[in-house]
């Protein structure tokens, strides 16, 4: 590992092995990669790899990550369940730029079935170089994380309800 370079986590499912290897070769002069697997083309569950990478980003042990699967969608859905993780599906230039500039994303999800390797490499390079725009975007991004933690919709006694911290306090008080 080379010093003074940002660390990037990278992981995929079986559909992203080739692109994952290409990315590490192309960007190795600028980044130190932590490859979380898989390392064979045997079929795997994308959720396991998205969860491993997202746990590390969520704890802020490494600030950015790259997830690759067939469409990027499954990885994105799984990763976005984690606190402090903002993982867009990036299929075009607008989503590459705006997901970082407007949304301060920290994990990019690429799809090998959607774009060829050259396009995915270009989108990744764009995403890596784009900085968060701050300003008017800060309060919006803060709301994303706030909303992730506050309320959960639950189904109880045949009724949907929103469970929030006030309910928890009431239950504690009722004991």
N, C-alpha and C positions, 0 to 999 in steps of 0.2 A: 504494500500500500504506500502510495506517495503522500508525503506530508503537504499541508496547506491546500488540499483539495477537498471540496465538499464530498461527503458520503451520500450515495444514493442506494436505496434498497431497490431490488428488482426481483420480480417473480412472475410466474405465468402458470397456465395449465399446459397440457400436452400440445395444444394448438399454437402456443407462443414460444416454444423452445428455440426455434431457428431465429426468430426476430430478437429474442432475449440475448442470444449469443452475438448477433450482429451489433446490437446496441452497445454491448460491453466493449467490443473491439473498436467501434467507431469513436466512442466517447471516453475511452480509457485515459487519454491525455489530460482531460479536464476534470474527471470525477473518479473517485474510488468507489467501486461497486461492491455491495454486499448481496450476493446471489443467494436467495432463499429457496431456490429450486423451482420446479423439479429439474433433474438432470438427465432424464431419459424421456423417450416419447411414449412411455406407457400411460394409459389413460388415468387421470387423477381428477379429484374434485376441486374445482376452482375456488370454492368457498374456503377450503383449508389454507390455501396459499394467500388468498386475500386477507384472511383473518390474521395470519402470522405477520404479514407486512403491516397491516393496520394497527395491530397491537403495539408494535415498535414505534410507529409514527404517533399513535395516540398518547404514548408515554413521553413523547418528544425526545426519544433517544437518538433518532435520526429524523431530519426535518422533511425529506422528500422521498417519494417512491414511485415506481413504475410497475403497473400490473398489465398483463397481456393475456387475452383469451380470444376466442373466435370473434366475438362482437365487442367486447369490452363492457357490455352491459351487466353481465353477472358479477364480474369483478367489482364494478362500480356499486352495485346494490349492496353487495356483501361488505365492502370497505366503508361505505357511508353510514353503517350502523355504529361505527366507533366514534367516540368523543375525539374532538380535535382533528378529525379526518374529513377532508373535502376532496372527493375523488370523482371528477367528471369523466364521462365518456368523451373522447376526443376523436372525431372523425373528419374534421375539416379545419381550415385556418381560423375561422371565426371562433370556434369552440376552443382552439388551442390558445389564442390570445385572450379572449374574454374570460375564460375560466380562471386564468391567473390574474389578469389585470383588474377584473371586476370582482371576482369571487375568492381570490387568494388561495386557490387550490394548492394542495400539497402532495397529491397522488394523481398521476395521470393513468387513465385506463384506455388501452389501445386494442383494436380488433383486427386480427389477421385475415378474417373473412371479408372485412369491409374495405380495407385499403391494402395495397401491396406494400412490401417492405420499404421501398424507397419513399413512398408517401408517409408511412408511419414514422420513419426516421426524420423526415422534414418536419412533421407535426411535433415530434418530441423535441427537436432542436429549437423550434419556435417557442414551445412551452417553457423549456428550460431557460431561455434568454429573456422571457417576458417577466417583468416585475409587477408587483401589486401596485395598483394606481392610488390606493389610499383615499383621501378626501371623502367624497360622498359615499364611497363604497364601504367604509369602515363600519358604520352603524348597521348596514345591511348584513355584512358578514358576521358581526357580533350576534345578531338575531338568530342566525342559523344555528350557532352553537348553543345559544340560550334555549331555543326551542327544542333542541335535541334532548336536553336534560330534564325539562320541566314536567311535561305532561305525557301520559301514556293513555291511550284509549283502551278500555277494558270492557269485557262483556261479563256481566254478573246478573244473576236472577232474571235472565231474559231481556236485559236492558243494556244498551251501550252507554258508557259514561266515560268521562275524562278523569283520570286519576292524577291528581297534582299534589304538591307538597302540603296544601291545606288539609286534604283528606288524611294524609299520613299523620299530621299533628293532631287532628281530631280523634283518630283512632288511638293514638298514644294517650291522649287526655281521657278517653272513655275507659281505658283499662282501670 
